[in-house]
């Protein structure tokens, strides 16, 4: 029986990478009102890789399903992923705390939601960004693999699939060079920036994305408790760096170091 991949690609709506985040007036969260949002860059790379796997072999990929957990506004993020070439999308809609804000999900809650969705969709491969640029947690992929009891390959810079054996080979950059991992399906892969360069979406692809199938589900329907276990007490910006100085001799340098308590 030929290998067929049912790929799930989790995506996240984040503050656009070109926007400098600002702390809100309450000093307990990042200001989101009036701020541009977009598809997380690492998630965009994951969608692109799934589409490239389909393009590399006509019959290899059976479906590419996007999933996002967030407010109703995350539908725009899903549409952006559909325009890149995914087949369908599901929004796990998170209830709003007030008129402008939804509950902030912790990595473990997201991993549990994804586990339930992956099992429901009968996927055998998950490709997801290694981290989101808003919190940089870099935890969800590893947690998901653990909850599913699947193999995992993180920080992928190259992905190849052997259709005959069903083994996926992933290369990733490490401090000493390049590490190559091989694992059978099912598998969770997290993507690094070096994996690919996402394509630009054409107008016709954006229009086609509006006609693709999307659905909404709730955390309750997946049987997942998304209650927060952590509380952010306060946020503050790091202190501004002061300018450096020059000294005329080694003795002067040692004196300055002693003054600052460095030695």
N, C-alpha and C positions, 0 to 999 in steps of 0.2 A: 504494500500500500504506500503510495507516494506521500512524502512529508508535506503537511499543510500547516502553516503558521496562523494561529489566531492571536493577533497582537493587541495588547492593551497599552495605551500610552497615556499616563496621567499628566495633566497639564495644570498650570496655576496662573492666575491673574495676579500680576504684581505691579508695583509702581514702575513706570518706564525707566529703563536703565540710564537715560539721559537726564533724568530729574534728580536733583539733590534732595534727599529726604530731610524733613524738618520735624522736630519734636512738637507735639501739640501743646496747647496752653495748659493742660492739666499735668504735663510732664510725666505721662504714664503710657504714651503710645506715639506712633508716628502719625503725623497729620495726613489725612487722606482726602479731605474735602477740597474740591477744585484741583485735584492732581490727576495727571494723565496716567492711565494704566495700560498695560500691554501684556502679551504672552511672555512668560518667563523665558529668557534666552536659552537656558539649558533644556527646557521643555520643547522649544522650537527645534533644537537639534535632534531631540528624540523623535519627534514627528517626522522630520526629514529622513532620519535613518530608517524608520519603518517603511516609508515610501520608497526609498532606494532599494531596500530588500525586495520589495514587490517588483520594482523595475529590473532588478538583476536576474530574475527568473520568473517567467510568465505564470507558472502554476504554484509557486512556492507559498505565497501569502494568500490566505483565504479572506481575511478581514483585518481592518485596522480600526480599532475603536478608541475614541478619546473619552476620558473621564476627568471631571473637575469637581472639586468640593468647594463650594462658596455661595455667594449671594446670586441673585438672578442676573446681576451684571456680568457674571462669569460666562454667560452665553456668548458674549462678544469674543471672548478668548477662545471658546470652542469653535466658533465660526472661523476664526483666524487659522486654527489648526485644520479644520475641514478644507479650507481653501488651499492648504499645502498638499492635500491629497488623501487625507483620511476618509473613511467611508461613512462613519456615523459617530454620534457623540451622546454622552449622558452627563447631565448635571446632577450632582448630589447636592440638593439645595439646603443650605444651612440657614436656620431661622434667624431673623433679625433681632438684635438686642433693642434697637430703637429704629427710628425712621432712616437713619443714615449709616448704621453700622451693624455687621453680622458678627457672630461669635468667632473669635480668632481660634483656629484649630491648632492643636499641638501635634508634632510629628507622629506620636503614637496613635492619636485619634485618626489621623489621616491614613496611617498604615492599616489600621483596623477596617476603615471604610473601604480601602482598596482591596484588602484581602477578601472581604465579602463580595465586592463587585467582581473581582477576578474569578472567584469560584462560580458565581452566578453566570458569568459570560463564557465559561469553559475555555478560557485563554490558556495557551501554553508558553507564551513569551510576553514579558513586560519590559518595555523600554521606557525609561524615564530619566529626567534630568538629575544629575547628582545632587543638586541643591537648588533652592530658590534664592534669587538675589535680594529678597527682602529680609530674610532672617538668617540665611547662610547656614542652616542647621546641618545639612548633609547627613541626615539620619533616616529619612523615610524609606528609601530604597532598601537599606540594610534591615530595617525593622520589618518591612513587608516580606522580604525573603525568609526571615526567621519565622514569622507568623504562618507563612505558607509551607514552611519546611522545603523550600526550593533552593537550588544552587543560586549563587549570585556572582556577578562580575562587575565591579565598580570602576568608575572613572575610565570608561572605555574610550580609546582613541582609534580603534579599528574593530569591525565586527564582520565575521564571515560565517556562513552556515553551510555545513556539509549535508546536502540533501539525502545522500545515500545512508549515512549513519545517524543523522539527526543530532550531530554534535555541533555546538556553536563554539567558535574560537574567538576570543577577545584579547586584543593587545591593549596595554595601558602603560603610560609613562610613570616610572618610579624614579627615586633619587639616583639609582645606579644605572639607569638606562630604560629599557623596555621589558616589561614582563608579559608573558603570553599565558592565558588561561584557556582551558578547554573543558566544557561541561555539557552533559546531555540536557535535553528539554525535560521538564519545564525549567525556566530560567528567568531571573530578574537581572537586567542590565541597567546600569546608570551611566549617563553620558558625560564626557568631558568636552570642553570647547574645541578640542583638536579633532573630534570625530568627523565633522563635516561643516560645510558652510551652507546654511539653509537657502533655498531658492527664493527669488522674489515672486510674489503671487501676482498673477495677471488678473485683469478685470474680469475676464470670463470665468476664471476659477473662483473669484469672490462671489460672482453671481450664481455659479453652480452650488457653492457651499450653502446658500440660502435654501436650496431645495433638498439638501441631504437630511437624513433622518436624525432627529434629536429627541431626547426624552428627559424627563425629570423624575428623580426618586428622592426619598427622604432617608436620613440616617436611621429612623425608626423602622422603615421597611427593610433595611439591611441588617437590623438587629444590633446596631452599634450605639454605645453610649459615648457621646462626644463631650461630656462634661469636662471643664478645665481642671487640671490638677495643679497648675502653677498660677501664681499671681504676680504680675509685674507691679512692683511698688513704685518705682520711679525710673525715669530715663534722663540721662544728661549727656551732653556733648563732651568729647575729650577736651582737655585744656589746650588752648592755642599754643603752638610752639613759638618759643622766643628765638630771636636771631642769634647766630653764633658769634664768636669773636676770634681775634688773632693774638698770638703771643709772640714775643721776640726771642725766647730761648726755652730750652728744656726745663730750666729751673722755674721759669714763669709758668710753664704748663703744669708742672708738678704742684706749684702753689695754687693754681686755679682748681685742680682736681681735689686738693685737700680742702679747699674752701667749700666745695660742693658735696664733700663727703664721699667722693668716688673712691678715694684711697685713704 
